[in-house]
Amino acid sequence: MADSRLPLAGIKVLDLATVLAAPVTATMLGDFGAEVVKVEQPEVGDFTRNGPGSSAPGRRSLQWVQEGRNKKSVTIDLRSERGQRLVRELVPHFDVVVMNFRPPTLEKWELTPGSMAVLNPQAVIVQITGYGMSGPYSERGAFDRIASAFAGLTYVSGEPESEPTRTGYAVIDYMAAYLASFATVTALYDRDHNGGTGQVIDLGLYEAGFRASENALQTHAVFGEVRERRGNRNDQIVPASDFATADGRRISIHAGTESLFRKLMGAMDRRELVADDRFSTREERIEHQDELYAAIADWARTQNADEAAHRLNDAGVPASPVMSIADIAEDPHYRERGTITTVSDADWGPLPMVAPLPKLSATPGRIRSLGPRLGEHTDSVLTEVLGLEPHDVDQLRADGVI
């Protein structure tokens, strides 16, 4: 793998962002070969540096080791006028600039996407904010939790009788990173292959969650319906839900088509239910779903989750135990497929982490380095990219700019 070709080799990314969608966008570009220079606040660094494991002196957090991978760390105080000038001097040297500061902050620093486009008309400027750069809420701040609430995702998550529940992972942040990475590569392709120029990618964090809202908006517009919380069920796809098993776990089963329903009943040794008038058609199964789910739940309570999943999948019914991270760490599919990779780290030793995704057959992503120490590359970037002399760098450090 050391000599394999990386598809974004030669693309230079300036990462000015922090917490979490925007810097992960840069991480994903770095996974596929882009050279990423991350600018961090002196003595503080990116928010993810303060995660689990960072309490030991000099040790990098576990989250930073992964999300800071394939990046160079440069410390510049963006709150200082000299630091802002340094960033403006860096911009012409990069193909992509990734940011997530609110518009008023960027205006104060003279680092708006528009001003950067003047400095480098060929640059792709990625700006991820809570609500985007336009509209009445553009100056509001947001994190994953707030964006999930505004996008409607939180409202539909949870059991019908319970309060709305946020997802357990920062799903919106990562979905936004996927969207922004796609948009960046699209803009670079237009620039490099269609004779285009640089452009600004303006992504509101909430928009990533809203894009996943299926047909909820159209259904509301046409029928006046509001999608509500249904827990693990989908009223239009029956049976499809999660069930408790005998070993104290849960199993997720999807048998919402005619063929899959027949296969599920066969695997449960309940073939007589196929001919039952309550379940003989899709419409009847939806109408009598409570009775059907009770029958499946009775069967699941007699099963071991792993054994039931094997039995159902062997019968052609999609099913999986509801996996904890401990289950995932031991699951052979994650390892053999390469979804999890283990990398040796100076602080932590052999460390498992999410591999570069998605898998490409000819030009797969690669972890070339793990999250660097704060400011590890400050001197080399400022001298090699901007041509500063070592004594200039020393003075900037003495002045607290870097």
BAFITI-560836 format. One record per residue (C-alpha): residue number from 1; x, y, z. Coordinates in Angstrom, 1 decimal. Layout:
% BAFITI-560836
<r i="NUM" x="X" y="Y" z="Z"/>
...
% end
This chain:
% BAFITI-560836
<r i="1" x="0.0" y="0.0" z="0.0"/>
<r i="2" x="2.9" y="2.4" z="0.6"/>
<r i="3" x="3.3" y="3.1" z="-3.1"/>
<r i="4" x="-0.3" y="2.9" z="-4.2"/>
<r i="5" x="-1.8" y="5.9" z="-6.0"/>
<r i="6" x="-4.1" y="8.2" z="-4.1"/>
<r i="7" x="-6.7" y="10.0" z="-6.2"/>
<r i="8" x="-6.5" y="13.4" z="-4.5"/>
<r i="9" x="-2.7" y="13.5" z="-4.4"/>
<r i="10" x="-1.6" y="17.1" z="-5.3"/>
<r i="11" x="-4.7" y="18.7" z="-3.9"/>
<r i="12" x="-3.9" y="21.1" z="-1.0"/>
<r i="13" x="-6.4" y="21.7" z="1.7"/>
<r i="14" x="-6.3" y="24.5" z="4.3"/>
<r i="15" x="-8.4" y="23.4" z="7.3"/>
<r i="16" x="-9.4" y="26.4" z="9.4"/>
<r i="17" x="-12.3" y="24.6" z="11.1"/>
<r i="18" x="-13.1" y="23.1" z="14.4"/>
<r i="19" x="-16.0" y="20.9" z="15.9"/>
<r i="20" x="-16.8" y="18.5" z="13.9"/>
<r i="21" x="-18.4" y="18.4" z="10.5"/>
<r i="22" x="-16.0" y="20.8" z="8.7"/>
<r i="23" x="-12.7" y="19.3" z="10.0"/>
<r i="24" x="-14.0" y="15.8" z="9.3"/>
<r i="25" x="-14.6" y="17.0" z="5.7"/>
<r i="26" x="-10.9" y="17.8" z="5.5"/>
<r i="27" x="-10.0" y="14.4" z="7.1"/>
<r i="28" x="-12.0" y="12.6" z="4.5"/>
<r i="29" x="-10.2" y="14.5" z="1.7"/>
<r i="30" x="-6.9" y="13.6" z="3.4"/>
<r i="31" x="-7.8" y="9.9" z="3.5"/>
<r i="32" x="-7.7" y="9.9" z="-0.3"/>
<r i="33" x="-4.5" y="11.8" z="-0.7"/>
<r i="34" x="-5.1" y="15.5" z="-0.2"/>
<r i="35" x="-2.4" y="17.3" z="1.7"/>
<r i="36" x="-4.2" y="18.9" z="4.6"/>
<r i="37" x="-2.8" y="21.7" z="6.7"/>
<r i="38" x="-4.8" y="22.3" z="9.8"/>
<r i="39" x="-4.7" y="25.7" z="11.5"/>
<r i="40" x="-5.3" y="25.5" z="15.3"/>
<r i="41" x="-5.4" y="28.0" z="18.1"/>
<r i="42" x="-2.0" y="28.1" z="20.0"/>
<r i="43" x="-2.0" y="26.2" z="23.3"/>
<r i="44" x="-5.6" y="25.1" z="22.8"/>
<r i="45" x="-5.9" y="23.3" z="19.5"/>
<r i="46" x="-9.0" y="21.6" z="18.0"/>
<r i="47" x="-11.9" y="20.7" z="20.3"/>
<r i="48" x="-11.4" y="17.0" z="19.7"/>
<r i="49" x="-8.0" y="17.1" z="21.2"/>
<r i="50" x="-9.8" y="17.3" z="24.6"/>
<r i="51" x="-11.6" y="14.0" z="24.3"/>
<r i="52" x="-11.0" y="10.7" z="26.2"/>
<r i="53" x="-7.4" y="10.0" z="26.9"/>
<r i="54" x="-6.1" y="13.5" z="26.7"/>
<r i="55" x="-5.7" y="14.0" z="30.5"/>
<r i="56" x="-2.3" y="12.4" z="30.5"/>
<r i="57" x="0.4" y="15.0" z="29.9"/>
<r i="58" x="1.3" y="15.3" z="26.3"/>
<r i="59" x="-1.0" y="12.5" z="25.2"/>
<r i="60" x="-3.3" y="13.1" z="22.2"/>
<r i="61" x="-7.0" y="12.2" z="22.7"/>
<r i="62" x="-8.3" y="9.0" z="21.0"/>
<r i="63" x="-10.7" y="11.0" z="18.9"/>
<r i="64" x="-8.0" y="13.4" z="17.7"/>
<r i="65" x="-5.7" y="10.5" z="16.7"/>
<r i="66" x="-8.4" y="9.4" z="14.3"/>
<r i="67" x="-10.0" y="12.7" z="13.1"/>
<r i="68" x="-6.7" y="14.5" z="12.9"/>
<r i="69" x="-5.1" y="11.8" z="10.8"/>
<r i="70" x="-3.4" y="12.7" z="7.5"/>
<r i="71" x="-3.1" y="16.3" z="8.6"/>
<r i="72" x="-0.3" y="18.7" z="9.4"/>
<r i="73" x="-0.8" y="21.0" z="12.5"/>
<r i="74" x="0.0" y="24.7" z="12.4"/>
<r i="75" x="-0.8" y="27.0" z="15.2"/>
<r i="76" x="-1.9" y="30.5" z="14.3"/>
<r i="77" x="-3.9" y="32.8" z="16.6"/>
<r i="78" x="-6.8" y="33.8" z="14.3"/>
<r i="79" x="-8.0" y="36.3" z="16.9"/>
<r i="80" x="-4.9" y="38.4" z="16.3"/>
<r i="81" x="-4.5" y="40.7" z="13.3"/>
<r i="82" x="-1.1" y="39.2" z="12.4"/>
<r i="83" x="-2.6" y="35.7" z="12.6"/>
<r i="84" x="-5.3" y="36.8" z="10.2"/>
<r i="85" x="-2.8" y="38.2" z="7.8"/>
<r i="86" x="-0.8" y="34.9" z="7.9"/>
<r i="87" x="-3.9" y="33.0" z="6.9"/>
<r i="88" x="-4.6" y="35.4" z="4.1"/>
<r i="89" x="-1.1" y="34.8" z="2.9"/>
<r i="90" x="-1.6" y="31.1" z="3.0"/>
<r i="91" x="-4.9" y="31.0" z="1.1"/>
<r i="92" x="-3.3" y="31.5" z="-2.4"/>
<r i="93" x="-1.3" y="28.3" z="-1.9"/>
<r i="94" x="-4.3" y="26.0" z="-1.5"/>
<r i="95" x="-6.9" y="24.4" z="-3.7"/>
<r i="96" x="-9.5" y="24.1" z="-0.9"/>
<r i="97" x="-10.2" y="26.1" z="2.2"/>
<r i="98" x="-12.5" y="24.6" z="4.9"/>
<r i="99" x="-14.2" y="26.8" z="7.5"/>
<r i="100" x="-17.1" y="26.8" z="9.9"/>
<r i="101" x="-17.0" y="30.2" z="11.6"/>
<r i="102" x="-20.2" y="32.3" z="11.7"/>
<r i="103" x="-20.4" y="35.1" z="9.1"/>
<r i="104" x="-20.0" y="38.0" z="11.6"/>
<r i="105" x="-16.7" y="36.4" z="12.9"/>
<r i="106" x="-15.4" y="36.0" z="9.3"/>
<r i="107" x="-16.3" y="39.6" z="8.5"/>
<r i="108" x="-14.5" y="40.8" z="11.6"/>
<r i="109" x="-11.4" y="38.8" z="10.6"/>
<r i="110" x="-11.6" y="39.7" z="6.9"/>
<r i="111" x="-11.7" y="36.0" z="6.1"/>
<r i="112" x="-15.1" y="35.8" z="4.4"/>
<r i="113" x="-15.5" y="33.3" z="1.5"/>
<r i="114" x="-15.8" y="36.3" z="-0.7"/>
<r i="115" x="-12.5" y="37.9" z="0.4"/>
<r i="116" x="-10.8" y="34.5" z="0.1"/>
<r i="117" x="-12.1" y="34.1" z="-3.5"/>
<r i="118" x="-10.4" y="37.4" z="-4.3"/>
<r i="119" x="-7.1" y="36.2" z="-2.9"/>
<r i="120" x="-7.4" y="32.9" z="-4.8"/>
<r i="121" x="-10.1" y="32.8" z="-7.5"/>
<r i="122" x="-9.3" y="29.1" z="-8.2"/>
<r i="123" x="-9.9" y="27.9" z="-4.6"/>
<r i="124" x="-12.9" y="25.9" z="-3.5"/>
<r i="125" x="-14.1" y="27.5" z="-0.3"/>
<r i="126" x="-16.1" y="25.2" z="1.9"/>
<r i="127" x="-18.2" y="27.0" z="4.5"/>
<r i="128" x="-20.2" y="24.8" z="6.9"/>
<r i="129" x="-22.3" y="26.7" z="9.5"/>
<r i="130" x="-25.4" y="25.8" z="11.5"/>
<r i="131" x="-27.9" y="27.4" z="9.2"/>
<r i="132" x="-25.9" y="28.4" z="6.1"/>
<r i="133" x="-24.8" y="31.8" z="5.0"/>
<r i="134" x="-28.2" y="33.2" z="3.9"/>
<r i="135" x="-31.6" y="33.3" z="5.5"/>
<r i="136" x="-32.9" y="34.9" z="8.7"/>
<r i="137" x="-31.0" y="32.4" z="10.9"/>
<r i="138" x="-27.7" y="32.6" z="9.2"/>
<r i="139" x="-26.0" y="34.3" z="12.2"/>
<r i="140" x="-27.2" y="31.7" z="14.7"/>
<r i="141" x="-24.8" y="29.0" z="15.9"/>
<r i="142" x="-25.5" y="25.3" z="16.0"/>
<r i="143" x="-23.9" y="22.0" z="16.8"/>
<r i="144" x="-25.0" y="18.5" z="15.9"/>
<r i="145" x="-27.7" y="18.4" z="18.5"/>
<r i="146" x="-29.3" y="21.7" z="17.5"/>
<r i="147" x="-29.1" y="20.9" z="13.8"/>
<r i="148" x="-30.8" y="17.5" z="14.4"/>
<r i="149" x="-33.6" y="19.3" z="16.2"/>
<r i="150" x="-34.0" y="21.9" z="13.5"/>
<r i="151" x="-33.9" y="19.3" z="10.7"/>
<r i="152" x="-36.8" y="17.3" z="12.2"/>
<r i="153" x="-34.6" y="14.3" z="12.9"/>
<r i="154" x="-34.9" y="14.5" z="16.6"/>
<r i="155" x="-38.7" y="14.9" z="16.4"/>
<r i="156" x="-39.2" y="11.5" z="14.7"/>
<r i="157" x="-36.7" y="9.6" z="16.8"/>
<r i="158" x="-37.8" y="7.6" z="19.9"/>
<r i="159" x="-40.8" y="5.6" z="21.0"/>
<r i="160" x="-44.3" y="7.0" z="20.4"/>
<r i="161" x="-45.0" y="7.4" z="24.1"/>
<r i="162" x="-41.7" y="9.0" z="24.9"/>
<r i="163" x="-40.0" y="12.3" z="24.4"/>
<r i="164" x="-38.0" y="12.8" z="21.2"/>
<r i="165" x="-34.5" y="11.3" z="21.4"/>
<r i="166" x="-31.3" y="12.5" z="19.8"/>
<r i="167" x="-29.2" y="9.9" z="18.0"/>
<r i="168" x="-26.4" y="8.4" z="20.0"/>
<r i="169" x="-23.7" y="9.4" z="17.6"/>
<r i="170" x="-23.0" y="12.9" z="16.0"/>
<r i="171" x="-24.9" y="11.7" z="12.9"/>
<r i="172" x="-25.6" y="15.2" z="11.5"/>
<r i="173" x="-21.9" y="16.2" z="11.7"/>
<r i="174" x="-20.7" y="13.2" z="9.8"/>
<r i="175" x="-23.5" y="13.4" z="7.2"/>
<r i="176" x="-22.6" y="17.0" z="6.6"/>
<r i="177" x="-19.0" y="15.9" z="6.2"/>
<r i="178" x="-20.0" y="13.4" z="3.6"/>
<r i="179" x="-22.0" y="16.0" z="1.7"/>
<r i="180" x="-19.3" y="18.6" z="1.9"/>
<r i="181" x="-16.6" y="16.1" z="0.7"/>
<r i="182" x="-18.8" y="15.2" z="-2.2"/>
<r i="183" x="-19.4" y="18.8" z="-3.0"/>
<r i="184" x="-15.7" y="19.6" z="-2.8"/>
<r i="185" x="-14.7" y="16.9" z="-5.2"/>
<r i="186" x="-17.5" y="17.9" z="-7.5"/>
<r i="187" x="-16.3" y="21.5" z="-7.5"/>
<r i="188" x="-12.7" y="20.5" z="-8.1"/>
<r i="189" x="-13.8" y="18.3" z="-11.0"/>
<r i="190" x="-15.6" y="21.3" z="-12.6"/>
<r i="191" x="-12.6" y="23.5" z="-12.0"/>
<r i="192" x="-10.0" y="21.0" z="-13.4"/>
<r i="193" x="-12.0" y="19.3" z="-16.1"/>
<r i="194" x="-14.7" y="21.6" z="-17.3"/>
<r i="195" x="-12.7" y="24.9" z="-17.4"/>
<r i="196" x="-14.4" y="26.2" z="-14.3"/>
<r i="197" x="-13.0" y="28.4" z="-11.5"/>
<r i="198" x="-13.1" y="28.2" z="-7.8"/>
<r i="199" x="-16.4" y="28.5" z="-6.0"/>
<r i="200" x="-18.0" y="28.7" z="-2.6"/>
<r i="201" x="-19.7" y="25.6" z="-1.0"/>
<r i="202" x="-22.3" y="26.9" z="1.4"/>
<r i="203" x="-23.7" y="24.1" z="3.6"/>
<r i="204" x="-26.0" y="24.5" z="6.6"/>
<r i="205" x="-25.5" y="21.7" z="9.1"/>
<r i="206" x="-29.2" y="21.1" z="9.4"/>
<r i="207" x="-29.4" y="20.5" z="5.6"/>
<r i="208" x="-27.6" y="17.2" z="5.9"/>
<r i="209" x="-30.2" y="15.9" z="8.2"/>
<r i="210" x="-33.1" y="17.3" z="6.2"/>
<r i="211" x="-31.8" y="15.7" z="3.1"/>
<r i="212" x="-32.5" y="12.3" z="4.8"/>
<r i="213" x="-36.1" y="13.1" z="5.6"/>
<r i="214" x="-37.4" y="10.7" z="2.8"/>
<r i="215" x="-40.9" y="11.8" z="1.6"/>
<r i="216" x="-42.0" y="13.4" z="4.8"/>
<r i="217" x="-42.3" y="16.9" z="3.3"/>
<r i="218" x="-44.3" y="15.7" z="0.3"/>
<r i="219" x="-46.6" y="13.6" z="2.4"/>
<r i="220" x="-47.3" y="16.7" z="4.6"/>
<r i="221" x="-47.9" y="18.9" z="1.6"/>
<r i="222" x="-50.3" y="16.5" z="-0.1"/>
<r i="223" x="-52.1" y="14.8" z="2.8"/>
<r i="224" x="-51.4" y="17.1" z="5.7"/>
<r i="225" x="-49.8" y="14.3" z="7.6"/>
<r i="226" x="-47.0" y="14.9" z="10.1"/>
<r i="227" x="-44.6" y="12.0" z="10.6"/>
<r i="228" x="-44.5" y="11.1" z="14.2"/>
<r i="229" x="-42.3" y="8.9" z="16.4"/>
<r i="230" x="-42.8" y="5.2" z="15.8"/>
<r i="231" x="-39.9" y="3.8" z="17.7"/>
<r i="232" x="-38.5" y="0.8" z="15.8"/>
<r i="233" x="-41.5" y="0.4" z="13.5"/>
<r i="234" x="-42.4" y="1.8" z="10.1"/>
<r i="235" x="-46.2" y="1.7" z="9.6"/>
<r i="236" x="-45.9" y="1.2" z="5.9"/>
<r i="237" x="-43.3" y="-1.6" z="6.1"/>
<r i="238" x="-44.6" y="-4.6" z="8.2"/>
<r i="239" x="-43.0" y="-6.5" z="9.7"/>
<r i="240" x="-39.8" y="-4.5" z="10.3"/>
<r i="241" x="-38.7" y="-3.9" z="13.9"/>
<r i="242" x="-36.4" y="-4.9" z="16.7"/>
<r i="243" x="-37.2" y="-7.6" z="19.2"/>
<r i="244" x="-35.8" y="-8.7" z="22.6"/>
<r i="245" x="-34.0" y="-12.1" z="22.6"/>
<r i="246" x="-33.5" y="-14.8" z="25.3"/>
<r i="247" x="-29.9" y="-13.7" z="25.9"/>
<r i="248" x="-30.8" y="-10.2" z="26.9"/>
<r i="249" x="-30.0" y="-8.6" z="23.6"/>
<r i="250" x="-32.1" y="-7.4" z="20.7"/>
<r i="251" x="-32.4" y="-8.4" z="17.0"/>
<r i="252" x="-33.5" y="-6.2" z="14.1"/>
<r i="253" x="-35.6" y="-7.9" z="11.4"/>
<r i="254" x="-36.9" y="-6.6" z="8.1"/>
<r i="255" x="-39.4" y="-8.7" z="6.2"/>
<r i="256" x="-41.6" y="-6.1" z="4.7"/>
<r i="257" x="-42.1" y="-7.6" z="1.2"/>
<r i="258" x="-44.3" y="-10.6" z="0.3"/>
<r i="259" x="-41.4" y="-12.8" z="-0.3"/>
<r i="260" x="-39.5" y="-11.9" z="2.8"/>
<r i="261" x="-42.6" y="-12.3" z="5.0"/>
<r i="262" x="-43.0" y="-15.9" z="3.7"/>
<r i="263" x="-39.4" y="-16.6" z="4.4"/>
<r i="264" x="-39.6" y="-15.2" z="7.9"/>
<r i="265" x="-42.6" y="-17.3" z="8.8"/>
<r i="266" x="-40.8" y="-20.4" z="7.4"/>
<r i="267" x="-37.7" y="-19.6" z="9.5"/>
<r i="268" x="-39.9" y="-19.2" z="12.6"/>
<r i="269" x="-41.8" y="-22.4" z="11.8"/>
<r i="270" x="-45.0" y="-20.4" z="11.7"/>
<r i="271" x="-45.9" y="-21.0" z="8.0"/>
<r i="272" x="-49.6" y="-21.2" z="9.0"/>
<r i="273" x="-49.5" y="-17.4" z="9.5"/>
<r i="274" x="-48.9" y="-16.8" z="5.8"/>
<r i="275" x="-52.4" y="-18.0" z="5.1"/>
<r i="276" x="-54.0" y="-16.3" z="8.1"/>
<r i="277" x="-56.5" y="-13.7" z="6.8"/>
<r i="278" x="-55.0" y="-11.1" z="9.1"/>
<r i="279" x="-51.6" y="-11.4" z="7.4"/>
<r i="280" x="-52.2" y="-12.7" z="3.9"/>
<r i="281" x="-51.7" y="-9.3" z="2.2"/>
<r i="282" x="-49.5" y="-6.3" z="2.8"/>
<r i="283" x="-52.6" y="-4.2" z="3.6"/>
<r i="284" x="-53.8" y="-6.8" z="6.2"/>
<r i="285" x="-50.3" y="-7.0" z="7.8"/>
<r i="286" x="-50.3" y="-3.2" z="8.2"/>
<r i="287" x="-53.8" y="-3.3" z="9.6"/>
<r i="288" x="-53.0" y="-6.1" z="12.1"/>
<r i="289" x="-49.4" y="-5.4" z="12.8"/>
<r i="290" x="-49.8" y="-5.5" z="16.6"/>
<r i="291" x="-50.9" y="-9.1" z="16.4"/>
<r i="292" x="-48.1" y="-10.0" z="14.0"/>
<r i="293" x="-45.4" y="-8.3" z="16.0"/>
<r i="294" x="-46.6" y="-10.1" z="19.1"/>
<r i="295" x="-46.1" y="-13.4" z="17.3"/>
<r i="296" x="-42.6" y="-12.5" z="16.2"/>
<r i="297" x="-41.7" y="-11.2" z="19.6"/>
<r i="298" x="-42.8" y="-14.5" z="21.2"/>
<r i="299" x="-40.5" y="-16.3" z="18.9"/>
<r i="300" x="-37.6" y="-13.9" z="19.4"/>
<r i="301" x="-37.8" y="-14.3" z="23.1"/>
<r i="302" x="-36.9" y="-18.0" z="22.7"/>
<r i="303" x="-33.8" y="-17.3" z="20.6"/>
<r i="304" x="-30.2" y="-16.3" z="21.0"/>
<r i="305" x="-29.6" y="-13.1" z="19.0"/>
<r i="306" x="-26.5" y="-14.3" z="17.1"/>
<r i="307" x="-28.1" y="-17.7" z="16.3"/>
<r i="308" x="-31.4" y="-16.1" z="15.3"/>
<r i="309" x="-29.5" y="-13.7" z="12.9"/>
<r i="310" x="-27.7" y="-16.6" z="11.3"/>
<r i="311" x="-30.9" y="-18.6" z="10.9"/>
<r i="312" x="-32.8" y="-15.7" z="9.4"/>
<r i="313" x="-30.1" y="-14.7" z="7.0"/>
<r i="314" x="-29.6" y="-18.3" z="5.9"/>
<r i="315" x="-33.4" y="-18.2" z="5.1"/>
<r i="316" x="-32.9" y="-15.0" z="3.1"/>
<r i="317" x="-34.4" y="-12.6" z="5.7"/>
<r i="318" x="-32.3" y="-9.5" z="6.5"/>
<r i="319" x="-31.5" y="-9.5" z="10.2"/>
<r i="320" x="-28.8" y="-8.4" z="12.6"/>
<r i="321" x="-28.3" y="-8.3" z="16.3"/>
<r i="322" x="-28.4" y="-4.7" z="17.6"/>
<r i="323" x="-24.7" y="-4.2" z="18.0"/>
<r i="324" x="-22.8" y="-2.4" z="20.7"/>
<r i="325" x="-19.3" y="-1.1" z="20.0"/>
<r i="326" x="-18.0" y="-4.1" z="22.0"/>
<r i="327" x="-19.9" y="-6.4" z="19.6"/>
<r i="328" x="-18.5" y="-4.5" z="16.6"/>
<r i="329" x="-14.9" y="-4.7" z="17.9"/>
<r i="330" x="-15.2" y="-8.6" z="17.9"/>
<r i="331" x="-17.2" y="-9.0" z="14.7"/>
<r i="332" x="-15.2" y="-10.8" z="11.9"/>
<r i="333" x="-17.0" y="-9.0" z="9.1"/>
<r i="334" x="-15.7" y="-5.5" z="10.1"/>
<r i="335" x="-12.1" y="-6.8" z="10.2"/>
<r i="336" x="-12.1" y="-9.1" z="7.2"/>
<r i="337" x="-13.8" y="-6.4" z="5.0"/>
<r i="338" x="-11.4" y="-3.7" z="6.3"/>
<r i="339" x="-14.0" y="-1.4" z="7.8"/>
<r i="340" x="-11.9" y="-1.4" z="10.9"/>
<r i="341" x="-8.1" y="-1.1" z="10.6"/>
<r i="342" x="-5.4" y="-1.1" z="13.3"/>
<r i="343" x="-2.7" y="1.5" z="13.2"/>
<r i="344" x="0.3" y="1.7" z="15.5"/>
<r i="345" x="0.4" y="5.0" z="17.4"/>
<r i="346" x="3.2" y="6.6" z="19.4"/>
<r i="347" x="1.0" y="7.2" z="22.4"/>
<r i="348" x="-1.4" y="4.4" z="22.3"/>
<r i="349" x="0.3" y="1.5" z="20.6"/>
<r i="350" x="-1.8" y="-0.6" z="18.2"/>
<r i="351" x="-5.1" y="1.3" z="17.9"/>
<r i="352" x="-8.2" y="0.2" z="16.0"/>
<r i="353" x="-10.1" y="2.9" z="14.1"/>
<r i="354" x="-12.5" y="3.4" z="11.3"/>
<r i="355" x="-10.7" y="2.8" z="8.0"/>
<r i="356" x="-10.9" y="5.3" z="5.1"/>
<r i="357" x="-14.3" y="5.0" z="3.5"/>
<r i="358" x="-15.7" y="4.2" z="1.0"/>
<r i="359" x="-13.7" y="1.4" z="-0.5"/>
<r i="360" x="-12.3" y="2.1" z="-3.9"/>
<r i="361" x="-10.9" y="-0.8" z="-5.9"/>
<r i="362" x="-8.1" y="1.0" z="-7.8"/>
<r i="363" x="-7.3" y="4.0" z="-5.5"/>
<r i="364" x="-8.3" y="3.2" z="-1.9"/>
<r i="365" x="-7.8" y="5.7" z="0.8"/>
<r i="366" x="-4.9" y="5.3" z="3.2"/>
<r i="367" x="-3.9" y="6.4" z="6.7"/>
<r i="368" x="-0.5" y="8.0" z="6.1"/>
<r i="369" x="-0.2" y="9.6" z="9.6"/>
<r i="370" x="-2.3" y="9.9" z="12.7"/>
<r i="371" x="-3.4" y="13.1" z="14.5"/>
<r i="372" x="-0.3" y="15.3" z="14.9"/>
<r i="373" x="0.9" y="17.0" z="18.1"/>
<r i="374" x="-0.3" y="20.6" z="18.4"/>
<r i="375" x="1.8" y="22.9" z="16.2"/>
<r i="376" x="4.0" y="20.0" z="15.0"/>
<r i="377" x="4.3" y="21.4" z="11.5"/>
<r i="378" x="4.1" y="25.2" z="12.2"/>
<r i="379" x="7.8" y="25.9" z="11.4"/>
<r i="380" x="7.9" y="23.7" z="8.3"/>
<r i="381" x="4.7" y="25.1" z="6.7"/>
<r i="382" x="5.5" y="28.8" z="7.4"/>
<r i="383" x="9.1" y="28.5" z="6.0"/>
<r i="384" x="8.3" y="26.2" z="3.1"/>
<r i="385" x="5.0" y="27.6" z="2.0"/>
<r i="386" x="5.3" y="31.3" z="2.9"/>
<r i="387" x="9.1" y="31.5" z="2.6"/>
<r i="388" x="9.5" y="32.9" z="6.1"/>
<r i="389" x="13.0" y="32.8" z="7.6"/>
<r i="390" x="13.5" y="30.9" z="10.9"/>
<r i="391" x="14.1" y="34.1" z="12.8"/>
<r i="392" x="10.7" y="35.4" z="11.5"/>
<r i="393" x="9.0" y="32.3" z="12.9"/>
<r i="394" x="10.8" y="32.7" z="16.2"/>
<r i="395" x="9.5" y="36.3" z="16.4"/>
<r i="396" x="5.9" y="35.2" z="15.6"/>
<r i="397" x="6.2" y="32.6" z="18.4"/>
<r i="398" x="7.6" y="35.2" z="20.8"/>
<r i="399" x="4.7" y="37.5" z="20.0"/>
<r i="400" x="2.2" y="34.8" z="20.7"/>
<r i="401" x="0.9" y="34.7" z="17.1"/>
<r i="402" x="1.8" y="31.0" z="16.6"/>
% end
